[in-house]
Amino acid sequence: VDAIASYYKNEECGMEMESGLRILLYGESGTGKTEFARHVAETLGRPLLIKRASDILSPWVGVSEQQVAEIFRETEETRSILLLDEADSFFSSRENATRNWERTLVNEFLTRMEEFNGVLLCSTNAPGTMDRAVMRRFHEAVEFYTLSAEGITELLARYFPDVAFNDNQVLDLFLNGSLTAGDFAAL
């Protein structure tokens, strides 16, 4: 949050920004990547523009690339923070591409990312499947972890205040799975 706030502060002070700020958020599903992006936007008083594969991918040749260009244009116009949710959906490695459009979509993203003067957050559960050139474009990569035993205890107390859980039960939950905040929210 501080890095993003500093970026905006420098921008507002009239500092010439060479490029935008690009941050990759990665970790298991339910660990809070999208919620973190919402928190950042709310904390900084900025609009958050969330885009997913369904907002970008098209079965028609060239339309996906046009969508990408429009998303970056809209984000700059509205001075929003852009979150590309489940970014691995469109940042797949070009080495494994079997169709030309798979390469051109990644190429369009690479170009737009470099030209973008704003804050770009990308979330993924599968950073290992993403194109290496895309990965090099991020200034920071932040990993989101599953809950610790302390985190499980805290959320059990918050969501189930009338139930007494002992240390062994908490330990079982910790050792038998990878619980996330999203699991508790689903309950």
C-alpha positions, 0 to 999 in steps of 0.5 A, spaced: 500 500 500 505 504 501 509 503 495 502 505 491 501 511 495 508 513 494 507 512 486 501 517 486 504 522 491 510 522 486 505 523 480 501 528 484 507 532 485 509 533 478 515 528 478 516 525 471 514 518 471 518 513 467 512 508 467 507 506 471 507 501 477 506 494 476 505 489 481 503 481 481 499 478 486 499 471 487 497 465 491 492 460 492 485 461 491 481 465 496 488 468 499 485 475 499 488 477 492 482 481 489 480 483 496 487 486 497 486 490 491 479 493 493 483 495 500 488 498 496 483 502 492 479 504 498 485 506 502 487 511 497 481 513 495 482 511 487 477 507 483 478 500 482 477 497 475 477 489 475 477 486 468 477 478 467 478 474 462 471 474 460 472 482 459 477 481 454 477 474 450 473 474 444 472 468 439 474 474 433 481 475 431 483 482 433 478 483 438 481 481 444 487 486 442 482 491 441 479 490 448 486 490 451 487 497 448 481 500 451 482 497 458 488 501 458 485 507 455 479 507 460 484 506 466 488 512 464 482 516 463 479 515 469 485 514 473 483 508 476 487 502 479 487 496 474 486 489 476 487 484 471 484 478 475 486 471 474 491 474 469 494 467 467 488 466 463 491 471 458 498 471 460 500 464 458 507 462 455 508 464 448 512 458 448 506 453 448 502 457 444 499 453 438 495 459 435 498 466 432 492 469 436 495 467 443 502 470 441 499 477 439 494 477 445 501 477 450 504 481 445 499 486 446 499 486 453 506 487 453 506 493 449 500 496 453 504 494 460 510 498 458 506 504 456 501 504 461 502 510 466 498 508 472 498 502 477 497 495 474 495 489 479 495 482 476 492 476 480 494 469 479 493 462 482 498 460 477 504 464 476 509 458 473 504 458 467 505 465 465 510 468 459 517 470 462 517 476 458 510 478 462 513 476 469 519 481 468 515 487 467 512 487 474 516 491 479 514 487 485 511 480 486 507 479 492 505 472 495 499 471 498 499 465 503 494 460 506 492 461 513 497 460 519 494 456 525 494 463 529 490 466 523 485 460 523 484 461 530 482 468 529 477 467 524 474 461 528 473 466 533 470 471 529 465 467 525 464 462 530 464 466 537 459 461 540 463 455 539 469 453 543 475 450 539 481 447 542 488 447 540 488 440 537 482 442 533 486 448 530 492 444 529 488 439 525 485 444 521 492 447 520 495 440 518 489 437 514 488 442 509 490 449 506 485 454 509 484 461 506 480 467 508 476 465 502 474 458 505 471 462 512 467 467 507 464 462 503 462 458 510 
